[in-house]
Amino acid sequence: MKQNYLLALLSAFMLWLAWPPVPYTGLLLLVAFVPLLVAVENIIRGNYHKKGTKIFQVSFLTGLVWNTASIYWVFNAMNAFLPAVVSLGIALIPFALAPLLMALVFRLYYQLRKRRHIAVSFVGLVSLWMGYEYLHQSWGLAFPWMNLGNGLSNVHQLVQWYSITGVYGGTLWIWLTNIFAFLYYWQYKEKVAAFSQKKLIIGVLAIVLLPIGISLFQYFTYEEHINPSEVVVVQPNIDPYQKFGSITPEQQLDKLFELSASVAKPNTEFFLWPETAISDRNGINEEDFREYPAYEKSVSFLEKYHNGNILSGIESYLIYPDQKTLTARPFGNKYLDSFNAAVLIDGSSKVQFYHKSKLVPGVEQMPFGQALSFMKPLFEHFGGTTGGYGFDKEPSVFYSQSGIGAAPVICYESIWGEYVAEYTKKGAQFIAIVTNDGWWKNTSGKDQHLAYAKLRAIENRRWVARSANTGISGFINQRGDIVQHTQWWVPAALTQEINLNEELTIYTKYGDLIAYLGLLGCLVSVVLIAIPASTRKKLS
C-alpha cells in the first residue's frame, strides 16, 4: 500500500502545481489524476482486504493534500471574525469536507467497477464527480472554489469554449483526458489490449488538441462590438482590521472620493467602490439612506459627471414590524435584518439595493439555517456575525439613468458561474465585482479570486470591472484578458473604457447543462450499483 499512497501524493502535488496562481501549469490538470487512478487500479486488482476502504483512503489523501495546499488561506478569512480555535475548526470544513466527498466518489466508482464494464464505470466516475461538484455549490456548506473547471483559469486562452459549456465543460475535459491517458499507460505497463492502443493515442490527441484548437481560434478571432462606457474602479486599501475601528466612515468616504476624482473623466459613467465601502457607526437603514451624509456627499460628487453613477458595497439593514425573514433578529419590539449589500447612487432620487445572496458558510450565514437555528445564541459569542445576514433570493441588475445594466456581484458570488449568468440574462451589460480580499492577507486566495473572474467574463462575454478594498482591482475584457490591474496593498484607482454587450452566449442561455447531465449520470450510476449484474467485466 505504500506505493499507492505515494501515487496518491503525486496526484495531489500535480493538482496543486496546476492550480492558480501558479502560472503556465494549468494543463497539468489533464494528467494529474493518472497516478491516483493507477493507485486505485492497483488496489482493485491487488490481493487486499477491504478494497473499498483502501480506495477511499488513498483518494481522500489526494483530496486533502491538494485542497489544503491550495486554500490554506481560508483560515485567515475565518480568523478575521472568529477566535483562532473556532477559525481552525471552521477551516477544517473546506479542508476536509470536499476531500471526503471526492473519496466517496471513488468509493462508489469501485462499487460500479465490481458490477459493470470498465467503460461504464468511467462514465459513472465522471458523472459522480460532477454530482459532487454540483452538490458542493448548492447545499448549506457550499464552497465551489475547487471545482476542477476553475483550475484552468490561468490558461483562459485555451478554454474560450466556456462561453458554451461553463466550468463544468472544463471538469469534463479534465476527466476525459485523464481517463484516456490512464488507459493508455495501464495497458502499456501491463501488456494488455482491452482497448486499441492506437485508438487510445488518437483519442488522447483528439481530446486534448481539438478543444485547444477551437479555443485558440475563438480567442484570436473574437471581436468586441464597440459600445463604450467609461468606468473607474477604486482600491482604497483600508486595512480590514482597522476599517471598523481606527478609521472613521467619514475618512473612508473622503478617501474614496479623492481616489475616484484622481482618474475620473467628464464622461465617466460608473465609479465602482469595494465591498462595505459605505458604512456608518450605527449602520445604514435602507429606508432612510437619502438622509445620511454619505448619500448627500455622493450625489454632490456626481454633479461633475454627466450620467455618473456610484456602484458601491454597503453595510445596511431593514427594520420589520414582524419577523419577515428567518435571518431577522429581535430589535426592541421589531425585527432587524442586516445585509452585506450593494447600492447604486445616481443624480436622481432613485436608489437601488441588492443584498448578497451567496453568503459564506459559518461567517455570513448559518449552514442549513432553519435546521440549525437553535445554535444562533452559541455563535453570538463568536462575534455575532454567523447566521446574521439577510439575502436576496435571486440576482438584481442595477440600471443607470442612461439605461446601462450592471451586475452587482459581491465577493464570494463571483465563483458561481450560473448565478452570474442570471444577471446577464436579466440585462446586465457588464459585470461589476465588489470585494474585500484583505482578510486573507497576501496569500494565493486573492490571486485565485481574481483568476476565477476571468471565467465569468468568458462565459458571458462581458467585461468585468473589479473593485477590491485590499485585494487586486482591475478590468477584464470579454476574452478573459486582464487589461489593467492594481498591485496588492496599494491604494489606487484605475479608469478604463469598456465595451458593453447585450448578446447572450449559449452558456448564459442554458447555464450548467453539462452538470445536469452529470446529475442524470449519477442517478443511473447509483441504480447500476444497486442492481446486481449477471456478469462482471473488468479491464483484463
MARNU-77925 format. One record per residue (C-alpha): x, y, z; residue number from 1. Coordinates in steps of 0.02 Angstrom, whole numbers. Example, Ala and Ser with C-alpha at 12.3 -4.5 7.8 and 13.67 -1.06 7.14 Angstrom:
MARNU-77925
(r (615 -225 390) 1)
(r (684 -53 357) 2)
END
This chain:
MARNU-77925
(r (0 0 0) 1)
(r (147 117 25) 2)
(r (169 135 -163) 3)
(r (-15 176 -183) 4)
(r (-6 313 -51) 5)
(r (145 385 -140) 6)
(r (48 385 -304) 7)
(r (-95 474 -216) 8)
(r (26 606 -152) 9)
(r (98 626 -327) 10)
(r (-76 664 -393) 11)
(r (-102 789 -252) 12)
(r (63 875 -293) 13)
(r (20 886 -479) 14)
(r (-154 954 -442) 15)
(r (-82 1086 -326) 16)
(r (54 1133 -451) 17)
(r (-76 1152 -588) 18)
(r (-191 1260 -482) 19)
(r (-194 1450 -487) 20)
(r (-100 1557 -452) 21)
(r (48 1452 -513) 22)
(r (73 1515 -692) 23)
(r (86 1411 -852) 24)
(r (47 1245 -767) 25)
(r (-141 1230 -793) 26)
(r (-129 1093 -924) 27)
(r (-54 977 -793) 28)
(r (-234 952 -737) 29)
(r (-259 849 -894) 30)
(r (-149 709 -823) 31)
(r (-143 748 -637) 32)
(r (-265 610 -588) 33)
(r (-170 474 -680) 34)
(r (-61 424 -529) 35)
(r (-216 413 -419) 36)
(r (-308 309 -549) 37)
(r (-157 193 -555) 38)
(r (-161 176 -365) 39)
(r (-347 137 -369) 40)
(r (-321 7 -506) 41)
(r (-178 -71 -406) 42)
(r (-297 -93 -260) 43)
(r (-439 -161 -367) 44)
(r (-325 -292 -445) 45)
(r (-216 -324 -292) 46)
(r (-231 -450 -153) 47)
(r (-302 -330 -24) 48)
(r (-436 -344 108) 49)
(r (-569 -207 119) 50)
(r (-526 -137 -51) 51)
(r (-665 -8 -44) 52)
(r (-596 65 117) 53)
(r (-421 74 47) 54)
(r (-481 162 -111) 55)
(r (-574 285 -1) 56)
(r (-416 317 98) 57)
(r (-298 349 -48) 58)
(r (-421 462 -138) 59)
(r (-456 557 23) 60)
(r (-269 583 46) 61)
(r (-255 658 -129) 62)
(r (-402 774 -99) 63)
(r (-347 828 75) 64)
(r (-169 873 24) 65)
(r (-224 959 -137) 66)
(r (-363 1059 -54) 67)
(r (-266 1111 99) 68)
(r (-114 1165 -3) 69)
(r (-223 1267 -121) 70)
(r (-342 1351 2) 71)
(r (-235 1364 159) 72)
(r (-286 1547 164) 73)
(r (-464 1503 220) 74)
(r (-402 1507 398) 75)
(r (-355 1691 379) 76)
(r (-531 1733 319) 77)
(r (-612 1645 467) 78)
(r (-490 1716 593) 79)
(r (-539 1893 543) 80)
(r (-707 1866 628) 81)
(r (-685 1722 749) 82)
(r (-559 1660 879) 83)
(r (-414 1555 814) 84)
(r (-479 1389 883) 85)
(r (-651 1416 810) 86)
(r (-574 1477 646) 87)
(r (-470 1319 632) 88)
(r (-623 1213 665) 89)
(r (-721 1301 528) 90)
(r (-572 1297 408) 91)
(r (-566 1108 427) 92)
(r (-734 1102 340) 93)
(r (-671 1159 169) 94)
(r (-503 1074 200) 95)
(r (-581 903 233) 96)
(r (-763 906 176) 97)
(r (-729 914 -11) 98)
(r (-597 775 2) 99)
(r (-723 667 94) 100)
(r (-847 692 -49) 101)
(r (-709 657 -176) 102)
(r (-665 497 -85) 103)
(r (-847 446 -85) 104)
(r (-849 468 -274) 105)
(r (-704 346 -291) 106)
(r (-784 225 -168) 107)
(r (-941 222 -274) 108)
(r (-836 203 -430) 109)
(r (-761 45 -353) 110)
(r (-936 -23 -320) 111)
(r (-978 11 -501) 112)
(r (-820 -74 -562) 113)
(r (-867 -233 -469) 114)
(r (-1031 -243 -564) 115)
(r (-1007 -162 -734) 116)
(r (-887 -145 -880) 117)
(r (-742 -26 -854) 118)
(r (-807 93 -989) 119)
(r (-974 108 -898) 120)
(r (-881 130 -734) 121)
(r (-779 276 -800) 122)
(r (-938 362 -863) 123)
(r (-1004 337 -687) 124)
(r (-844 408 -610) 125)
(r (-858 568 -713) 126)
(r (-1044 584 -677) 127)
(r (-1020 556 -491) 128)
(r (-881 686 -486) 129)
(r (-993 813 -570) 130)
(r (-1128 769 -446) 131)
(r (-1008 804 -303) 132)
(r (-960 973 -378) 133)
(r (-1141 1021 -405) 134)
(r (-1186 970 -227) 135)
(r (-1041 1071 -159) 136)
(r (-1106 1229 -245) 137)
(r (-1287 1204 -194) 138)
(r (-1305 1147 -13) 139)
(r (-1287 1237 153) 140)
(r (-1098 1211 158) 141)
(r (-1072 1271 -20) 142)
(r (-890 1304 -69) 143)
(r (-864 1276 -257) 144)
(r (-693 1360 -253) 145)
(r (-603 1199 -301) 146)
(r (-717 1141 -441) 147)
(r (-599 1068 -571) 148)
(r (-650 1186 -711) 149)
(r (-591 1335 -608) 150)
(r (-414 1267 -615) 151)
(r (-399 1313 -799) 152)
(r (-422 1499 -765) 153)
(r (-236 1533 -784) 154)
(r (-241 1463 -961) 155)
(r (-401 1554 -1010) 156)
(r (-344 1567 -1191) 157)
(r (-371 1378 -1203) 158)
(r (-548 1373 -1131) 159)
(r (-640 1505 -1232) 160)
(r (-774 1373 -1260) 161)
(r (-830 1405 -1081) 162)
(r (-947 1527 -1169) 163)
(r (-1039 1367 -1219) 164)
(r (-1008 1246 -1076) 165)
(r (-957 1346 -922) 166)
(r (-833 1274 -798) 167)
(r (-917 1103 -799) 168)
(r (-854 1086 -977) 169)
(r (-680 1106 -903) 170)
(r (-716 972 -773) 171)
(r (-774 853 -909) 172)
(r (-621 891 -1017) 173)
(r (-500 860 -873) 174)
(r (-578 694 -830) 175)
(r (-586 631 -1010) 176)
(r (-402 666 -1041) 177)
(r (-352 587 -876) 178)
(r (-452 429 -911) 179)
(r (-384 406 -1087) 180)
(r (-206 440 -1028) 181)
(r (-228 315 -885) 182)
(r (-295 179 -1001) 183)
(r (-150 202 -1120) 184)
(r (-22 196 -978) 185)
(r (-102 47 -890) 186)
(r (-116 -59 -1046) 187)
(r (64 -17 -1094) 188)
(r (125 -59 -918) 189)
(r (27 -221 -901) 190)
(r (48 -275 -1083) 191)
(r (-139 -294 -1109) 192)
(r (-250 -233 -1251) 193)
(r (-429 -219 -1193) 194)
(r (-436 -61 -1297) 195)
(r (-336 -24 -1454) 196)
(r (-179 72 -1404) 197)
(r (-183 160 -1571) 198)
(r (-362 217 -1541) 199)
(r (-316 273 -1366) 200)
(r (-173 380 -1433) 201)
(r (-289 456 -1563) 202)
(r (-419 482 -1429) 203)
(r (-297 571 -1312) 204)
(r (-233 683 -1451) 205)
(r (-408 724 -1511) 206)
(r (-475 760 -1337) 207)
(r (-327 873 -1297) 208)
(r (-295 960 -1461) 209)
(r (-471 984 -1529) 210)
(r (-536 1091 -1384) 211)
(r (-372 1189 -1380) 212)
(r (-382 1220 -1567) 213)
(r (-563 1277 -1558) 214)
(r (-522 1389 -1410) 215)
(r (-372 1471 -1492) 216)
(r (-475 1503 -1649) 217)
(r (-610 1585 -1542) 218)
(r (-482 1685 -1444) 219)
(r (-392 1759 -1594) 220)
(r (-547 1791 -1699) 221)
(r (-663 1859 -1564) 222)
(r (-704 2042 -1586) 223)
(r (-799 2150 -1464) 224)
(r (-939 2259 -1527) 225)
(r (-895 2441 -1499) 226)
(r (-1013 2506 -1366) 227)
(r (-902 2608 -1249) 228)
(r (-929 2660 -1069) 229)
(r (-801 2742 -955) 230)
(r (-782 2654 -787) 231)
(r (-674 2692 -635) 232)
(r (-627 2560 -506) 233)
(r (-561 2613 -337) 234)
(r (-449 2517 -216) 235)
(r (-443 2619 -54) 236)
(r (-330 2492 31) 237)
(r (-405 2512 202) 238)
(r (-341 2381 323) 239)
(r (-493 2270 358) 240)
(r (-439 2253 539) 241)
(r (-448 2443 558) 242)
(r (-596 2476 446) 243)
(r (-721 2463 587) 244)
(r (-613 2546 718) 245)
(r (-474 2673 698) 246)
(r (-531 2743 528) 247)
(r (-698 2832 534) 248)
(r (-830 2807 399) 249)
(r (-809 2990 351) 250)
(r (-622 2968 323) 251)
(r (-653 2812 220) 252)
(r (-780 2903 113) 253)
(r (-664 3051 85) 254)
(r (-528 2932 27) 255)
(r (-647 2854 -98) 256)
(r (-694 3025 -168) 257)
(r (-512 3077 -180) 258)
(r (-456 2920 -272) 259)
(r (-607 2925 -387) 260)
(r (-578 3105 -437) 261)
(r (-393 3073 -470) 262)
(r (-428 2971 -628) 263)
(r (-607 3019 -673) 264)
(r (-652 3094 -841) 265)
(r (-801 3206 -881) 266)
(r (-885 3058 -969) 267)
(r (-857 2932 -828) 268)
(r (-1020 2836 -806) 269)
(r (-980 2717 -664) 270)
(r (-873 2733 -508) 271)
(r (-851 2561 -432) 272)
(r (-811 2552 -246) 273)
(r (-773 2393 -148) 274)
(r (-872 2284 -30) 275)
(r (-938 2375 126) 276)
(r (-858 2538 64) 277)
(r (-1006 2640 127) 278)
(r (-1042 2617 311) 279)
(r (-1099 2710 466) 280)
(r (-1060 2689 651) 281)
(r (-1238 2634 684) 282)
(r (-1268 2550 517) 283)
(r (-1370 2618 372) 284)
(r (-1558 2599 363) 285)
(r (-1600 2574 181) 286)
(r (-1769 2659 202) 287)
(r (-1684 2819 262) 288)
(r (-1523 2811 159) 289)
(r (-1557 2976 71) 290)
(r (-1546 3064 239) 291)
(r (-1369 3001 275) 292)
(r (-1218 3115 244) 293)
(r (-1139 2978 137) 294)
(r (-1282 2988 13) 295)
(r (-1284 3177 8) 296)
(r (-1096 3186 -20) 297)
(r (-1106 3054 -156) 298)
(r (-1241 3147 -252) 299)
(r (-1140 3307 -235) 300)
(r (-985 3218 -302) 301)
(r (-1081 3155 -454) 302)
(r (-1134 3330 -506) 303)
(r (-970 3346 -602) 304)
(r (-1005 3191 -708) 305)
(r (-1148 3184 -832) 306)
(r (-1236 3016 -817) 307)
(r (-1119 2971 -672) 308)
(r (-1161 2830 -552) 309)
(r (-1080 2760 -395) 310)
(r (-1095 2571 -377) 311)
(r (-1031 2526 -205) 312)
(r (-1032 2395 -72) 313)
(r (-1130 2449 81) 314)
(r (-1173 2387 255) 315)
(r (-1358 2409 275) 316)
(r (-1511 2348 368) 317)
(r (-1701 2347 362) 318)
(r (-1823 2350 507) 319)
(r (-1983 2248 501) 320)
(r (-2137 2253 614) 321)
(r (-2131 2062 625) 322)
(r (-2006 1925 585) 323)
(r (-2020 1940 397) 324)
(r (-1867 1831 364) 325)
(r (-1777 1690 454) 326)
(r (-1623 1799 472) 327)
(r (-1712 1946 553) 328)
(r (-1669 1966 738) 329)
(r (-1768 2047 879) 330)
(r (-1739 2234 889) 331)
(r (-1843 2307 1029) 332)
(r (-2022 2266 983) 333)
(r (-1974 2248 799) 334)
(r (-1852 2145 694) 335)
(r (-1690 2195 608) 336)
(r (-1613 2114 455) 337)
(r (-1430 2156 417) 338)
(r (-1357 2146 242) 339)
(r (-1192 2138 152) 340)
(r (-1260 2237 6) 341)
(r (-1226 2340 -149) 342)
(r (-1305 2507 -191) 343)
(r (-1318 2613 -348) 344)
(r (-1321 2801 -322) 345)
(r (-1354 2919 -467) 346)
(r (-1400 3102 -487) 347)
(r (-1585 3068 -462) 348)
(r (-1675 3023 -301) 349)
(r (-1683 2840 -353) 350)
(r (-1577 2718 -251) 351)
(r (-1558 2534 -296) 352)
(r (-1504 2399 -172) 353)
(r (-1451 2219 -193) 354)
(r (-1420 2102 -47) 355)
(r (-1281 1974 -64) 356)
(r (-1358 1804 -96) 357)
(r (-1212 1681 -93) 358)
(r (-1158 1701 88) 359)
(r (-1001 1624 162) 360)
(r (-1050 1473 270) 361)
(r (-1001 1492 451) 362)
(r (-965 1679 438) 363)
(r (-1108 1763 346) 364)
(r (-1240 1630 364) 365)
(r (-1287 1482 472) 366)
(r (-1268 1324 367) 367)
(r (-1438 1237 350) 368)
(r (-1509 1392 437) 369)
(r (-1682 1332 485) 370)
(r (-1625 1161 545) 371)
(r (-1482 1235 649) 372)
(r (-1566 1397 702) 373)
(r (-1559 1338 884) 374)
(r (-1370 1365 878) 375)
(r (-1382 1553 844) 376)
(r (-1358 1604 1027) 377)
(r (-1198 1500 1032) 378)
(r (-1124 1587 880) 379)
(r (-1166 1759 950) 380)
(r (-1023 1729 1072) 381)
(r (-905 1716 922) 382)
(r (-934 1889 852) 383)
(r (-1119 1886 814) 384)
(r (-1095 1878 626) 385)
(r (-1130 1695 594) 386)
(r (-1306 1674 529) 387)
(r (-1330 1862 542) 388)
(r (-1351 1919 362) 389)
(r (-1510 1926 261) 390)
(r (-1503 1894 74) 391)
(r (-1594 1910 -91) 392)
(r (-1658 1751 -170) 393)
(r (-1602 1800 -345) 394)
(r (-1485 1924 -428) 395)
(r (-1538 2101 -469) 396)
(r (-1472 2211 -609) 397)
(r (-1433 2394 -573) 398)
(r (-1489 2513 -710) 399)
(r (-1414 2685 -733) 400)
(r (-1517 2834 -790) 401)
(r (-1446 2809 -965) 402)
(r (-1507 2629 -966) 403)
(r (-1343 2535 -939) 404)
(r (-1367 2371 -845) 405)
(r (-1232 2322 -719) 406)
(r (-1218 2158 -624) 407)
(r (-1177 2196 -440) 408)
(r (-1081 2039 -393) 409)
(r (-1022 2039 -212) 410)
(r (-860 1948 -170) 411)
(r (-891 1760 -148) 412)
(r (-1033 1764 -276) 413)
(r (-910 1781 -419) 414)
(r (-866 1596 -413) 415)
(r (-1044 1542 -459) 416)
(r (-1048 1537 -648) 417)
(r (-1233 1504 -671) 418)
(r (-1282 1633 -539) 419)
(r (-1179 1769 -625) 420)
(r (-1256 1717 -791) 421)
(r (-1427 1755 -717) 422)
(r (-1377 1939 -705) 423)
(r (-1333 1936 -889) 424)
(r (-1498 1855 -937) 425)
(r (-1585 1995 -843) 426)
(r (-1497 2129 -943) 427)
(r (-1326 2159 -866) 428)
(r (-1208 2231 -998) 429)
(r (-1053 2217 -889) 430)
(r (-1006 2131 -726) 431)
(r (-959 2238 -576) 432)
(r (-873 2138 -438) 433)
(r (-855 2222 -269) 434)
(r (-748 2128 -144) 435)
(r (-631 2138 5) 436)
(r (-495 2008 -7) 437)
(r (-388 2085 129) 438)
(r (-446 1962 262) 439)
(r (-338 1830 176) 440)
(r (-184 1942 181) 441)
(r (-51 1919 47) 442)
(r (-94 1738 5) 443)
(r (-144 1649 -153) 444)
(r (-328 1672 -109) 445)
(r (-335 1846 -183) 446)
(r (-249 1787 -344) 447)
(r (-367 1639 -364) 448)
(r (-517 1752 -337) 449)
(r (-457 1869 -475) 450)
(r (-417 1723 -592) 451)
(r (-591 1649 -574) 452)
(r (-667 1816 -628) 453)
(r (-587 1788 -799) 454)
(r (-701 1637 -821) 455)
(r (-857 1741 -787) 456)
(r (-801 1861 -924) 457)
(r (-782 1718 -1049) 458)
(r (-943 1629 -1001) 459)
(r (-1048 1784 -1029) 460)
(r (-936 1883 -1148) 461)
(r (-948 2031 -1032) 462)
(r (-814 2150 -968) 463)
(r (-777 2130 -783) 464)
(r (-739 2283 -679) 465)
(r (-670 2230 -509) 466)
(r (-652 2341 -356) 467)
(r (-563 2262 -208) 468)
(r (-535 2353 -45) 469)
(r (-368 2270 -9) 470)
(r (-356 2140 -145) 471)
(r (-322 2161 -330) 472)
(r (-434 2279 -429) 473)
(r (-440 2291 -617) 474)
(r (-527 2262 -782) 475)
(r (-551 2101 -881) 476)
(r (-609 2104 -1062) 477)
(r (-733 1987 -1147) 478)
(r (-597 1861 -1192) 479)
(r (-541 1847 -1010) 480)
(r (-383 1952 -1029) 481)
(r (-336 2058 -879) 482)
(r (-317 2228 -963) 483)
(r (-270 2327 -807) 484)
(r (-242 2282 -626) 485)
(r (-179 2360 -466) 486)
(r (-44 2294 -351) 487)
(r (-77 2212 -183) 488)
(r (-91 2328 -32) 489)
(r (-78 2489 -133) 490)
(r (-213 2624 -135) 491)
(r (-257 2654 -316) 492)
(r (-389 2698 -443) 493)
(r (-399 2644 -625) 494)
(r (-504 2706 -769) 495)
(r (-548 2605 -923) 496)
(r (-660 2620 -1073) 497)
(r (-752 2454 -1080) 498)
(r (-870 2388 -1213) 499)
(r (-1046 2348 -1158) 500)
(r (-1125 2191 -1230) 501)
(r (-1306 2139 -1247) 502)
(r (-1286 1973 -1338) 503)
(r (-1314 1812 -1241) 504)
(r (-1194 1666 -1253) 505)
(r (-1252 1486 -1260) 506)
(r (-1193 1465 -1080) 507)
(r (-1288 1618 -1023) 508)
(r (-1447 1549 -1101) 509)
(r (-1434 1370 -1039) 510)
(r (-1318 1376 -888) 511)
(r (-1239 1220 -814) 512)
(r (-1322 1098 -934) 513)
(r (-1171 982 -926) 514)
(r (-1189 974 -737) 515)
(r (-1371 924 -753) 516)
(r (-1323 784 -873) 517)
(r (-1194 733 -744) 518)
(r (-1330 726 -611) 519)
(r (-1430 611 -725) 520)
(r (-1275 504 -743) 521)
(r (-1260 499 -553) 522)
(r (-1436 431 -539) 523)
(r (-1402 298 -671) 524)
(r (-1239 251 -584) 525)
(r (-1324 227 -417) 526)
(r (-1456 117 -500) 527)
(r (-1320 13 -585) 528)
(r (-1232 -8 -418) 529)
(r (-1393 -62 -332) 530)
(r (-1446 -186 -467) 531)
(r (-1338 -343 -472) 532)
(r (-1256 -380 -639) 533)
(r (-1259 -555 -711) 534)
(r (-1078 -541 -766) 535)
(r (-931 -437 -709) 536)
(r (-822 -361 -843) 537)
(r (-656 -284 -796) 538)
(r (-501 -222 -883) 539)
(r (-401 -381 -913) 540)
END
